[in-house]
Amino acid sequence: MSIAEKIFIKAQALPADAQNALLQIVELLAQNPVAEDEEWSRFSLSRAMNGLEEETWPDYTGAPNFQKWQ
């Protein structure tokens, strides 16, 4: 029995208001919220990095700056 068939059988046993709630959940999942989450993540990162282009950063191109443990 497929997952869709199992969901169908269980949904039939639910009262009408629970079936309506289940339908809303399925429709929400069908909208691909993962893509929306990725879009918000990119937007959030871009806002967090906003203005950092002008920041002065230390120069890490030279020799390592650490003391040898003795």
C-alpha positions as CSV (number, residue, x, y, z in Angstrom):
1,M,0.0,0.0,0.0
2,S,1.4,3.4,-1.0
3,I,1.8,6.3,1.4
4,A,-0.9,8.2,-0.5
5,E,-3.3,5.3,0.0
6,K,-2.6,5.2,3.7
7,I,-3.2,8.9,4.0
8,F,-6.4,8.6,2.1
9,I,-7.7,5.8,4.3
10,K,-6.9,7.6,7.5
11,A,-8.3,10.9,6.2
12,Q,-11.7,9.2,5.4
13,A,-12.0,8.2,9.1
14,L,-11.6,11.8,10.2
15,P,-14.5,14.2,10.9
16,A,-15.1,16.9,8.3
17,D,-13.4,19.7,10.2
18,A,-10.2,17.6,10.6
19,Q,-10.3,16.6,6.9
20,N,-10.5,20.3,6.1
21,A,-7.5,21.0,8.3
22,L,-5.6,18.1,6.7
23,L,-6.4,19.6,3.2
24,Q,-5.0,22.9,4.3
25,I,-1.8,21.3,5.4
26,V,-1.5,19.3,2.2
27,E,-2.0,22.5,0.2
28,L,0.6,24.3,2.2
29,L,3.1,21.5,1.6
30,A,2.3,21.6,-2.1
31,Q,3.4,25.3,-2.3
32,N,7.0,24.1,-1.8
33,P,7.8,26.0,1.5
34,V,11.5,24.8,1.2
35,A,12.0,27.2,-1.7
36,E,10.5,30.0,0.3
37,D,12.8,29.2,3.2
38,E,15.8,29.4,0.9
39,E,14.6,32.7,-0.5
40,W,14.3,34.1,3.1
41,S,17.7,32.8,4.0
42,R,19.3,34.5,1.0
43,F,17.5,37.7,1.8
44,S,18.5,37.5,5.5
45,L,22.1,36.9,4.6
46,S,22.1,39.9,2.2
47,R,20.6,42.2,4.9
48,A,23.2,41.0,7.5
49,M,26.1,41.6,5.1
50,N,24.7,45.0,4.0
51,G,27.3,47.7,4.5
52,L,30.2,45.3,5.2
53,E,31.8,46.1,1.9
54,E,33.2,49.3,3.3
55,E,34.6,47.7,6.5
56,T,38.3,47.6,7.1
57,W,39.5,44.0,7.6
58,P,42.9,42.8,9.0
59,D,45.5,41.6,6.5
60,Y,45.9,37.8,6.9
61,T,48.2,37.4,3.9
62,G,51.4,37.4,6.0
63,A,53.0,34.7,8.2
64,P,50.9,33.1,10.9
65,N,50.6,35.3,14.0
66,F,50.8,32.8,16.8
67,Q,53.2,31.8,19.5
68,K,54.7,28.3,19.6
69,W,53.7,26.4,22.7
70,Q,56.7,25.4,24.7
